[in-house]
Amino acid sequence: MLFKKVKGILIMGEFSDWELRAIARERADFKGHLYVYSFVNAMLLALNLILTPGQWWFQWATIFWGIGVIGHWYVSYYLDKGAIVEKEYKKLKVLKKRKNK
C-alpha cells in the first residue's frame, strides 16, 4: 500500500506515473542490493569456513555492509523524499528572491 505524507500525516495517496516509476525503481534497486549482499556474504562465509575455519572474519563485512543495506531499505520504503525535495525547493526560491533584489 502506498501512502503520501501530508502535513506530517500518512494518507493513501494518488501518485502520478512518474512518481510510481521512481518508487518502483528505488525499491527494485534495494532488492538488487539485498540479493548481491546475500550472495557475496554467503560466499564470504564459505571462504571463511574453507580457508580459515578457526578464525571468524566474514561477520565484519556482513555487519558493516548490513548497516548500509538497512539504510537503503529505510530510504527505499520509509523516507519521505518528497518533503525533503519540497523543503530544498523552498530554500532555493528564497535564495533566488534575495539575489534578484
C-alpha positions in Angstrom: 0.0 0.0 0.0 1.4 3.4 -0.9 1.0 6.4 1.3 1.8 10.1 1.0 2.8 12.3 3.9 0.6 15.4 4.1 1.3 17.8 6.9 3.1 15.1 8.8 0.2 12.6 8.4 0.5 9.5 6.2 -2.5 9.1 3.9 -3.3 6.9 1.0 -2.1 9.0 -2.0 -2.7 9.4 -5.6 0.6 9.1 -7.4 1.5 10.1 -10.9 3.0 7.6 -13.2 6.4 9.3 -12.9 6.2 9.1 -9.0 5.2 5.4 -9.2 8.1 4.7 -11.5 10.5 6.5 -9.2 9.2 4.5 -6.2 9.4 1.2 -8.2 13.0 2.0 -9.3 14.1 2.7 -5.8 12.6 -0.5 -4.4 14.0 -2.5 -7.3 17.4 -1.1 -6.6 17.1 -2.0 -3.0 16.1 -5.6 -3.8 19.1 -5.8 -6.2 21.4 -4.6 -3.4 19.9 -7.2 -1.0 20.5 -10.0 -3.5 24.1 -9.0 -4.0 24.6 -8.6 -0.2 23.2 -12.1 0.4 25.2 -13.8 -2.3 28.5 -12.1 -1.5 28.2 -12.8 2.2 27.3 -16.4 1.6 30.5 -16.7 -0.5 32.5 -15.0 2.2 31.1 -17.4 4.8 32.0 -20.4 2.5 35.5 -19.0 2.0 35.9 -18.4 5.7 34.9 -22.0 6.5 37.2 -23.4 3.9 40.3 -21.3 4.2 40.4 -20.3 7.9 37.9 -22.4 9.8 39.4 -21.4 13.2 39.2 -17.7 12.6 36.0 -15.9 12.0 36.3 -12.7 9.9 33.3 -12.8 7.5 31.0 -11.3 10.0 32.7 -7.9 9.9 31.8 -7.4 6.2 28.3 -8.8 6.9 27.7 -6.4 9.8 29.0 -3.2 8.3 27.6 -3.8 4.8 24.4 -4.8 6.6 24.2 -1.4 8.2 24.3 0.0 4.6 21.6 -2.4 3.5 19.3 -1.3 6.4 19.9 2.3 5.4 19.0 1.6 1.8 15.8 -0.3 2.9 14.8 2.7 5.1 15.4 5.2 2.2 13.5 2.9 -0.3 10.4 2.2 1.8 10.0 4.9 4.5 11.9 8.1 3.8 9.6 10.9 2.6 11.8 12.3 -0.1 9.0 14.4 -1.4 9.1 16.5 1.8 12.9 16.9 1.6 12.7 18.0 -2.1 9.9 20.5 -1.3 11.9 21.9 1.6 15.0 22.4 -0.6 12.9 23.9 -3.4 11.5 26.5 -1.0 15.0 27.3 0.2 16.2 27.8 -3.4 13.2 30.1 -4.1 14.1 32.2 -1.1 17.7 32.5 -2.3 16.6 33.4 -5.8 14.4 36.2 -4.5 17.2 37.6 -2.3 19.5 37.5 -5.3 17.1 39.3 -7.6 16.5 42.2 -5.1 
